Amino acid sequence: MNRFIYGFCACSLSAMLWPSLAPVWCLPILFLAMLICFRKGPLMAGCLLAVIWLSLFFHCLYMHQYAEKSQQIEFKAQIVSLVSQNSDWISFDVRVMTELDQDTFFEALALNNVQRYYRLTWQKPEKIVVGQIWQFSAKLKGISSIQNQGGFNQQKHFISQHIIAKGRVKQAELLSYRVSARQQVIDALSPILAQFAQGDILQALIVGDKSALTTTRWQQLRQTGAGHLVAISGLHLSVVFGLFYGILIGLSRYVFCWQHLGKIQLAMIVAALFTFGYGYLSGFAIATQRALLMLFLLLIFSFMKQFSHHWDRLIYALFFVLLIDPFASLGAGLWLSFGALVIILLSVKANTIDQQSMLNADPVAYGIDAPAPSLTVRCIHNVKQVKHKVLQGLSVLWSIQWRLALLLGLLQGILFGGISPHSIWLNMLLVPWFSLVVIPLTMLSFCLWLVALCIMGLLGIDADSQQYFGLMMFHWANLSLEPFAWLLQLSDHLPLKQLILTEAELAGLLFFMLALMLLMFRGYVPYKRKMVYRILVGVLMLPIVMNKLMTDHTWLFSPSSSVGSAPWQLHVIDVAQGMALVLQQGQHGIIYDTGAAYGEFSYAQRAILPFLASKGISNIDYVVVSHDDNDHAGGLDVILAQFPQATLIADFLTSTSTLSGSARVVKACEGQFDWRGVHVNFIHHPLTASTNDNNRSCVVKLSDGQSTVLLTGDIEAPREQALLAAKVDIKADILLVPHHGSRTSSTSAFIDSVNPQLAIFTAGFSNQYGFPKADVVARYLQRGSKILQTGHEGQISISFTHEGYKVVTYRHQIAPFWYNRLFRFGESLKAE
């Protein structure tokens, strides 16, 4: 049976690397193969079950995936969480309430057993509270999101949260709302916590509501790697369980003097109920559900006295977690929580727990004839015993803590693409502080306040007195968070707040972490194989060492020798409905357009900067902005703030005072220059008052002597005709299609003159403008051009060498995994 479980868990965890899932018609065949392999090949049978179960779960969840365009749909749903909000918009998740009479039997069976969620946004809504049931009319579309190297994979996150569609609310009607006990507690607690300096953190720790955390606080949590401390997870649930278990054991021993053997089991059950109540109070988020499930399974195994070895309990807990939520492996929470348990089990040997239990035994009994020890001897013996317990406990705690801080810091670097150097030593301080002081004190304060609130409510005590008592109760909990808040503020002034890792560094870090894990297993390796084991560990550490030597290559190559000698790349970044390009040669780059920005959101921050970091591009020499439309220049401020040394090339800024008084070099879109072996030619035109903004776009032609690229911005037919009339050489191998494929551009004469082998449309998937237009695409196809669209392909990267160029796309070559494919939503609309 163990091999079957191992196969299922290993195969489920590897789902992040699967190129595709099994189609529905293939599932019965795989099920039959699993039955055949069950007895003689349990490992293979477990792997087959993982493929079947994950594929079946996916097909049940994402059943209707046909329509590309947004559709107006009416549905009934319950609000389950509030994601974010500002003065105008609110974002929230809803659980869809299926109406069985509208589906076939199979669809009803699938939809009724798999919870589906939508991510909705609503402009200037009515008061929204978790638990409300609404009848919505919303414009929904699939969860497809931008896909670039280094960027946050939103659609992968949506899948891990079982979100199958996103959209905007058009109309809604409140159907019912019954105030839950949780909401009543939140309503009573929020005004009290709002008066404390650390009330936002207390609210996150008690009820799982992080909406009060400011942007500055979030940034501090990210750069210190302390975000997990304010997100209710396995750490918090374990501390709450241990707190109430310890209280109950202490009461039974010292207050009630109860020596019954079942007191431990009873204390564990009651502590588990308190922990379940804490999970309910936190809103039963998916990460909380997984942690509760794992905790309860470990308790059940302890009661059954089954799987006595810790590794068996861990693997069975993992099995049930993956069985209940097959998409758990897509989220970082599973890897961090189970990774922490693995590190703890490797850090503490099996007999450590036995030794700890032996310390609780009675003092050594003396023989019958031996004289009774004096009071002084007994005191010295007791002091030595306490000292031994304390020292051994501190030793065990230290051995666990430094490994957790180091290895989990490396694991976070692999999962999130960056490392906070200060997170290692900060977490070594903060995790014990939260585990031993903050969380126990906060939960005790909350429990006392809740009991007192109920009593005062029954006695009819006024609200002012209740609030005053609440302030007294949470005073010490707030005080315990002051050192944490001080360290967060200190992090703003520390160097190296965040190190973004390149993809090569991430790969090296992964092998390095495997080497560290193997080192922790060195005690189990036979002496004869020690040398082979050391060689293996050394080989695994080589990639990160070699990567460091190759990136820091100034001592190997002179700067002049690298210019023009290396191939260069053109990356078309997926910024939804907008344009952003990056020319790269080594660690140097040129940016052409910066994508759109909406309020505090910017695609430059979301996509361009993470991409540059992942590719190791640390020097931006030029920033070229085609024209002043938001979808091309929206992220300019973010880029200029990040790269103050870059030369800005733009026409629309040279005639204004936008950058007056600054030391930045600003040039017009004219002339030509050579950049690291690439010839950059600006095709200038006379600017007139009647020329619209699109036709004033900065047109650039790139050439390396072998291949040519034409960047056109948003030029329209009049500018295209002007280029043809001026007999400018615009022939190019690769064309960034003008104006995202609008009908105002791409005239037949222009396409014939350029004659591109590859035409790239920078248009978002299912965008509101319908770009690129079908007839425009047909013009390029008729002339034999290959067509690519960023909304369909994600990031498009083109590598140029002396032999030509090679094209790769994010969804099909760079990261061709099943969760990165395009996701549609709804039934296909029939043509009228």
N, C-alpha and C positions, 0 to 999 in steps of 0.2 A: 504493500500500500504506500509505503514511503516513497518508492521510486515513482509511482503514479503522481503523487503530490509534488515531488521535486520537478517532474517533467512539466506539470501544469504551471507551476510558479515560474520556472525558468522561461518557458515559452511565452507566458503572459507578460513578463517583464521585458522580453525582447520585442514586444509589439511596437515599440518606438522606432524600430528599424525595419518594419515590414513595408514592402513597396505597395502592397494591396491586401485586401481582405478576400476571403473566399466568397464567391457568388452564392446566391440562395440555392440554385440548382445543384451545387456541389456539396452542400451540407449533408444530405442523406448519405452520400457516398463516403464522406469523411467519417460519419457516425458509424457506418458499417465497418470501416477499417479500424476504428477505435475499438469496437467490440472484439474484432479478431485479434488485435494486439494486446488486449487487456491482460491476459494471463501470462503469455510468454514474453511480451514486450511492454511492461507497464510504463516504462519511461516514455516510449513512443506514444502509448495510449494517452498519457497525460498531456503531451504536446498537442495531439490531435484534438483533445477536448478543449484546450485553450483556444485553438484556431476556430473550432466550431462555436464555442460560447461567445467569444469576442465578436465574431462575424455576425452571429445571430442577433446579439444585442445591438450591434450597429444597425443592421437592417430593420430591426423593430423601431429603433429610435429615429432614424433618418429614412422614413418610408416613402414620403412624397418629395422627390428631388428632381423635378423636371423643368419648372419655369425659371428662366433667367431674370426676367424683369420683376420688379416689385408688384405685389398683388394686394388689393384691398380685401381684407378678410375680417369676418366677425367671429368672435370666440369668447368663451367664458373662462376666466382665469383668476387665480388667487395670488396676491402679492406675497412674495416670500422673502425678498431682501431689497434694500435701497442701496444702490451702488454709489452714486455720486449726484450732486446737485449744485446749481448756482442760482443766480437771481432769476433766470428765465427758464432753464431746463432742469429736468430731473431724469436720472437713469435708474431703472429698477428691473428686477427679474420677477417673472410671474410663472406659476405652475399652471399648465393648461389642464382644464377639467374636461375630459373627453365626454362627448355625447354619443353613446353607443349606437343609437338608432340611425346615425348618419354614416355608418361604416359597415363594410362587410364583416362577416363573422371573424375571419382571420385578422383583419385590421383592428377590429374591436378588441380581440383577445390580446394582440400585441400592444396596442395603445393603452389598454387598461392595466397592463402589468409593467409597463416601463414609463417612468415619470418623464415628461417632456417640459422644457422650460423655454421661454422667450426672453430676450433682452430688449426692453422697450425704452424709448425716450419720449418725453411728454413736455411740450412747451406750456409754461404757466398753468400747471395742473391744479386741480382741487387738492385738498389735503389728502395725502396718501399715507396709509399706515399699514404695516405688515399684518397680514391676516385678512384684509379686506377682499371681497369677491366682487369683481367687476365684469360687466359685459363690454368688451372692447371692440372698437372698429379701428383697425390699424393697417398700415401699409407695410407689409413684411417682405423680406427677401432672405436669401441664404446667409450663412455665417462666413462666407468667403471674405477674407481680409487681405491687407497688403502682405507681401511675402518678400523679405530681403534678408540677406546674411547679417547677423548681429542683432536684428530687430526682435521685438516682442512678438511671438507667434500667437496672435489673438484667437485665430480659429482653432488652434490646438487647445488653448485654454477653454474655449467654449465647449469643445467636445468633452473635455474632462469634467465640465460642470453640467453636462447633459443639455446644453442650450442648442436648440436646433434652428432658430431663426432670430433675426433682429429686425427692428423696424420702429416706426414712429406712430404714436397714437393720434388718430384723427378725432374720434369721438369716444366717449365712455360713459357708462351709467353704473352707479354703485348699486349692487344687488343686495348685498348683506354684509354685515360686519358685527361680529360678537367680540367684544373686548376680551382678549385672552388674559390669563393670569400674568403672563410674561409682560404684556403691554402695560398692565396696571402697575407692575413693579417698576417698569421703565419710566412711566409717567410720574410716579412718586419719587423716584431716585434722581432723575435728571436735574431738577431744580437744586437739589442739595449738592450734587457733584459739580455743577456749573460754578459754584462759589469757591472751589478749590483751584489752586494753581495747576495741579496735576489731575484735575477732574476728567480731562479727556482720556488719559491713560487708565484711570480707575474705571471709567465707563466701558472702555474696551476690554478690560480684564474681567469685569463682573458680568456684563450682558452681551459682550461681543460686538458692541456698536462702536465702529471706528470713524463714524461720520464727523465727530467733533475734532479729530486730529487735523491740524492745519497743514498747509503745504510745506511750511518750514519744518514742522515736526516730522513729517514723512521723509523729507530729505535727510534729516539728521538720523532717523532710524535706518535708512538705506545705507548711508555712508559709514555707520557703525556696525552694520550687520545685526542690529538688535530688533528688527521688525518682527521676528518670530516670538519675541517676548510679550508683545501686545496682541498677538493673534492666538486665540484659544486653540490649543492643540494638545498633543499627547503629554507634553511637559506639564501643562496646567492641570489636566485631568488626573495625572499620576500624583501630583502634589496634593490635590484636593482629596483623592482617595487615601493617600498616606496620612494626611492630616486627621481626617475623621476616624480612620482605622486606629491611629495612635491614641486619639482621645478616648475612643470606646474601650480599647485594651487597658488604658490607664484607669478609667472609671471602674471597669470590672475587677481590676486587681487591687486598687488602693481604696476605692470607695465602697463597693459592694462586696469585696473579698470573695468574688465568685471564682472558684477553682475548677468549674466544669470544663471538660475537654472540648466541648462544642463552642466555647466562647470565641475562639479564633474564627471559626466559620461564620458565626453569627455577626461578629464585628465586620468581617469582610462583606457580608451581604448588606448590612446597613450602610457601610461606607460606599458600597457600589450604588446604593439607592441615592445617597447624597451626590455622588458623582454624576449619576443620570440626571438628577435635578439641575446640576450645574450645566450639563449639556443642553437641557431644555431651556434654561435661562439664556444661554448663548445663541439660541436660535437654530440649533441642530444643523449647522453648516456641514457641507459634505466632508470637510477635513475633520470636524468634530465627530461626525458619525463614524468615520473610519477608526479614529482613536478610541471611541467608546467600544466599538465592536472588538477591537484588538484587546482592550483591557478586560472585557467581559469573557472573551474566549480564554484568556490566560487564567482567569479566576475559575472558570468551569473546568479546565484541565487540572487545576490544582485540587478541586473538590473530587474529581473523578479519579485522581491519582494516576492519570494516564499521561503518557509522553513526559515522563519524569525528567528527561534531559531538557535543558533550556533551549537547545537548538531545535528539538522536536516541537516544543511549544511555539517557538517563533515561526517555524515554517508552516505549521497548521494555522496559526493566526493569519499569516500572509495568504494562505490558500483561501480562507473564508472571506477575507477582505477582497481579493481579486474575483472571487466567485460572485459576491454581491455587487461589486462595482468593477467590471472589466476594464473601464477606462481609467482606473486609479493610477496606472503606471504612467499616464501622460502628465500627471501633476507632480510638482516638486515635493509636495507634502509627504507622499508615500515614501519617496526615496530618502528624505531627511529623517522621517520618524523611524523607519526600519533600519536606515543606516546608523542612527544613533544607538538602537538596540544592539546591532551587530558589533559596533565599536565597544559598547559596554561589556558584552559577553566575551569579546576578545581581550579586553583589558583586565577583567577580573576572572581569575581561575575558578573552577567549579567549587573547590574546597573553601573558597573565601567565605561563602555564605555559611558553611558548616562551622567555620572558625568563629564567625560572628555570633552564631547561635550558642556556641560553647561558652562564650564570654558571659552569657546571661545565666549560666548555671550557678548553683549555690557555692559559697566558699568551700574550700577543702575541709572535709570532716576530719576530725581528730579521733584517734583511737580511744577505746573505753578507758584504758589505764592512763592515757596521757592526761596531764593536767590541762584544765581549761585555759585558753590563752588570756592574757591580761587585756584590759581595755586599750592600752597603748598599742599592743601588737595587732589587735583587731583593726584599730584605726589606720595603722600603717599599711596593713594588708588591703584594706578597702581603698585607701588612697592610691596604692600601686595598681590595684585592679582598675580603678576609674581612669588613671593615667594611661594604662595600657589600652583600655577601650578607646579613649579619645585619640591617642596617637595612631592606633590602627585604623580608626575611622577616618582620620584626616589623611592617612596614607592612601587608603582605598579611594577616598574622594578625589585626592590629587591625581592619582593614576588614571582615574576615569576622566576627570575634567580637562586635563591638558590634551588628552587624545581626542576628546569630543571637540574641543575648541579648534584644534589643528585640522583634523580630518573633515569635520563638518564645514569648516571654512573653505577647504579645498573642494568639497563636494558642491557647495554653493557656487563656487567659481565655475565649476563645470556646468551646473544647471542654469545659471543666470548670466554667464559670460563675463563675469567680473569679480574681483576680489577686493574687499576692504581690508588693507593690511592691519588696521587697528581693531578689526572685529575679533581677531584671535585673542589678544590680551584683554579686550573689553568684555568678551563673552566669558572668559575665565573668571572675571570678577562678577559680572552681572547675573550669569545663570545660577550660581550658588546663592547670590543675594536674593534673587527672585524666588528661588525654590525654598529657601529657608526662612525668609523674612517677608518679602512683599506679598506673595500669593497667599500664604497662611494668614498673615495679618489682615489682608483685604477680605478674605472669605470669612474670617471670624467676625470682622466688623460688620460685614453684610448680614450674616446670620443673626447676630445680636440686634441689629437695626430692624431686620424683618420681623423677628419675634416681638420686639418692643412696639413696632408699628401696629401689629395686629392687636396687641394688648391695649395700646392707647386708643385704637379705633373702637374697641369694644367698650372702653371706659368713657368714650366721648370727649377725649382731650382735644383741645383746639389745634389747628394746623400749625400755628406759629411754634407751639411747644414741640410738636412732632419734628418740625424742621430743625429747631435748635438741638434736639436730641440727636438727630441725624448728623449734624455738623460735629457734635462731640464724638460720635461713633467713628466717623471716617477721618478724624483729625490725624490719628497715628498712622493710618494707611497712607494718607497723603504725605505725611512726613517721611515715611519710608521710601517714597519715590523721589525725594529731593536729591539724593546722591545720583540717581539715574538721570534726572533732568540736568544736573550739573555736568555730567559726563557727555550728555548729548550736546549741550552748548559748547563744551570744550572741543568737541569734534569739528566744529566750524573753523577752528583756528589751527588744527593739526595739518601737517603736510601729508600728501599722498592719501587723500580721503578715499578715492576709489580708483582702482587699477582695472581698466577695461582690457580684457585679454583678446588677442588675435586668435584666429582659428587654429593656427599652428601651435600657439601656446596652450590652447585648450586641449588639443590632442596630447601634447607632451605632459600636461597636468594630469590627464586621465591615466596615462601609463605610470606616472610618478605615484599617483594614489594607489594604483594596483601594487606597486612595489612596496609601499608602506604597509598595505594590508598583508602582503606576504611576509614582511618582517615580523608582523604580530603573530604569525603562525609558525615562526622559526622553532619554537619549543617542541612542536609536534614532528619535526623532520628528523629522520634517523641520522646518526652521526656520519655514516658512510656517504650520505647524499648531501652533506652540508656544503661541499664545494660547488656542486652543480646548482644548488639552491642560491648560493651567493652570486654565481654567474648570472642566473636568471634575473635576480633582483637588479644587478648592475645593468643588464641589457635594458630592462624596463625603465631605468632612470636615464638612459642615454638620450632619448628624444628631447626632453626638456633642456638638457645640457647643450646638445647640438643646436637646438633652436636659438638658445641665448647667444651662442657663438656666431651663428649665421646672421642674426638680426643686428648684433653689434659688430658690423663688418667694417667699420671705419679703419681698423688696423689691417684688414686684408686687402681692401681696395681703396684707392684714392677716389675722392669725389669726382674728379674729372673723368676717370675711366669708366664710371658707371653711367655717365650721361650718354644716351644714345646707343649704348651697348646692349641694354636689356630690352626685352619685348614690353609692349605697353598694352593696357586694357582700357576699354570703354564700358562702363557700367551704367545701364539705364535703370534707375531706381524706381521701384513700384511705390508711388506716392498717391495712389488712387487717381482721382481726376485732376491731374496736374503733371508737371514735368520737373525732373531732376536728373542730371547726368554727372558722372564722375569719371574724369580721365586719370588713369593711374600709371605711374611707373615707379615701382619700389615703394618708398615711403613718401613720395611726392605726388601731388594731384592738382587737378583743376576742376572746379565745380561750375557747371552750366545750369542755371536755374535752381531754385531752392524749394519748390513745392508750395503748397497752400498753408495758410494758418487761419484758425478760427478761434478768436478770443485767446485763452491761455494755451490752447492746443496748437501744435505746430508739427507738420510732417518732417521738418528739419530736425526737430528734437526727437521725434518718434522713429524716423527711418534713416535719415542721412548720417547723423552723428554716430549712431550705433554701427552703421555699415562701415564708416571710415575707421572706427576703432577695431572692428573685426578684421579688416584687411590690413591693419597696421599702417594706415596713411596718417602720418602725424604732421606733415607739412603741406598746407594748401598754398600754392603760389599765386593762383588767380581765382577770382570769383566772377564769373560772367553772368549777367542777368539780361535775358533777351528783351523783356519789356515789363511794364509796371502792373500787370494783372496779378491778382492775388494767387492764382494757381501756379504762377511762375516765380513771383518775388515775395511770397508770404513769409518764407523762412529766412529772409536775408538778414534780419537783425540777429537771429540765433547764430547763423554761420559767422557773421562778422565778429560777434562777441567771442566765439570760440577760437577764431583764427584772426587775431588783430593785425598780423603781419601780412595778410594776403592783399594783393592788389585788386581793386574792384574795377571791373570793366562794364560800363552800362551807359547808355545814351540818356535815359530818362532822369539820371541823377546829375549829370554834368550841367544842366541848365537850371538847377534848383539849388537851394541852400541846405539841402538835407544833411550833408556832411560838412558844412562849413564850420570852421574852427577846429576840425579834427586833423590829425596828422596823417590820415589814411590817403594813400595814393589812389586817385580816381582817373581812369582813362576812358575815352570814348571808344565806341565800337568801330574802329577804323584801323587800317594798316595791317601789318603782319609781323610775326615773330616766330622764332624757333624755340620750342620748349622740349628739352631733353630728347632731341631727335625727331620730334613731331612738328611739322610745319602748320602753324595756326594762321589762317587767312580770314580776316573780317571783310565781308563783302558789303561795303558801305553804300549808302544811297543818300541823296539830298533830302533833308527833312523839310516838310512844308506844313503849314498850319492846317491844311485840309486832310493831311494823312492821319488815319486813325491809329490807335495805339497798337493794334495787332500788326499793321503793315510797317510799323516802325521797329519791329522785332530785329534783334541782332542776329544776322545770318553768318554762320561760321563754317568754313570748310577745313577739315583736318586731313593731312596727308603725311605718310611716312615713306613715300617713294614707291610703295607697293600697293597700298590700299588707301581709299579715300572715304571720308564720311562727311555728310552735309547735315548741319544742324539748322533748323529753319524757324524755331519758335512758333508763333501763331500767324505767320504771314498768310495773306489771302490772295485771291485772284489778281487784283491790281498790282500787288508787289511781285507776284510770279511773272506777270506780263512785263513789268519793268525790268526784271532780271533777264528775261529773254530778249527784250528790245536792246538792252545794253550789251548783249552777246557775251555775258559773263560765263566763264567755264564753271558750270554747276554739275557736271557729270560726276557721279559718285557711286561707289559700290554699295554703300549703306546710306539710307535716307531716314532721318527722323521726320516722319510725315507731318506736314504743316497742320496746325490747329487741331490736333488730336483726331484727324479724319473727318473734319466738318465738310459740308457741301460748299462752303465758301472758299475752299482751297482745293489743291490737287487737281488742277485742270489737266486735260489730256496732253496739251502741249508741254506743260511743265514736267509731267511724268516722263514723256518721251525724251525731253532734254536731259533729265537726270539719269534715266534708265537704270534704276537701282536693282541690284541683285536681291537686296533685303530691305524691306520697308517695315519700320517699327512704329506702331501707334502707341503713344503715351496716353492711354485712356483707361479709366477705372472700370472694373467689372460691374455690369448692370448700372452704369451711371445714368443720372437723370436726363442727360442730353441725348442719349442714344448714340454716342460716339463709340467707335467709328461707324459712319453711315454705310449701309450695305452696298450702295452703288459706288461709293468711293473705293471700298475694298475691292469691288469687282474690277475697277479700272486697273489697279495694280496687278491683280491676278491675271487679267487678260494679257498683260505685258510680261508675264513670266516671273514676276517678283515674288519672293517668299514673304509671307506675312507673319508678323509676331505682334502681340498686344500685351502690354504690361499687366493689364487687369486679368488676363487669362494665364499668362506665363509667370507672373511675379517678376522679380529682378531678372534682367537680361544682361549677360556679361559677354563681351566679345574680346578675345585675345588676338593681338596682331603680332605676327612674326615676319621674317623675311620670306616665308613661304606663303603668306596669305593671312587669313583670319579664321577663327573657330568660334562658334556661338554656343553658349550653354544658357539654360534658363533655370530658375530656382525650382519650379514645381516639377520639372521633368528630368533634370540632370544633377543639379546641386543638392537638392533635398527631396528626392522622389519618393516620399513616404505617403501612406494612405491618408493621413490626416492633413496633408498639404494640398490635396487635390481641390478642385473647384466644388463648392457646395451650393446647390440651387435650392429653391423651396417652392412648394405648391405644385398644382397640376398645370400641365401645358395648356395654354389658351388656344382654342381653335381659331383659325383664320376666318374672318367674316366674309 
